[in-house]
Amino acid sequence: MLALILALSNAHATDPLRINVSDPTVRKVILECGSTRLEADVRGGVATFTQNPGKCEVLFLGVVGKVDDPGEYTCAANGCAQVDVHHKPIESAEGRVTVVITDNSTTLLELKCPSGYRIRSRVDTNTAVFDNVPEEECEMFWKGGNVPAKARSIRPGTWYCQATGGTGVCTRK
């Protein structure tokens, strides 16, 4: 949001006020004039107020980004970025692998370990949980999505994963 001081000392209070807006992302202009607050939509690059309220701060309200999925986002003037994908609460336990899928790439994961341990888990609310996993480096396979993928070196703990060109990219949290 941008704030500017608008000095209207020479204008008459009954005259209309036009504010030209050059930024196409600005959708609304808000005037804060002491205890008075006025709003006008931007149409054709112009916000028009029927009265001139005097000395005001001009605030622009506009689009800075988009949010697509549930989760947590950080938004600033240059856009929005997802901080954390919406997922089930993470509960730690010995021998548990919790996987948070950050890209909607699959609905089913399989974990295979050198000891012979092998199990599948459905992805629900971007989360899959595997219990009683041995403390060894296991492989994880994307089984229920558009793109098959494989990640290596998965051990008990919490992992955030996505599929990139057939490779599962996972980061331990």
Buried (B, 14 or more C-beta within 10 A) or exposed (E): EEEEEBEBEEBEEEEEBEBEBEEEEBBBBBBBBEEEEBEBEBEEEEBEBEBBBBEBBBBBBBEEBEEEEEBEBEEEEEEBEBEEBEBEEEEEEEEBBBBBBBBBBBBBBBBBBEEEBEBBBEBEEBBBBBEEBBEEEBBBBBBBBEEBBBBEEBBBEBBBBBBEEEBBBBEEE
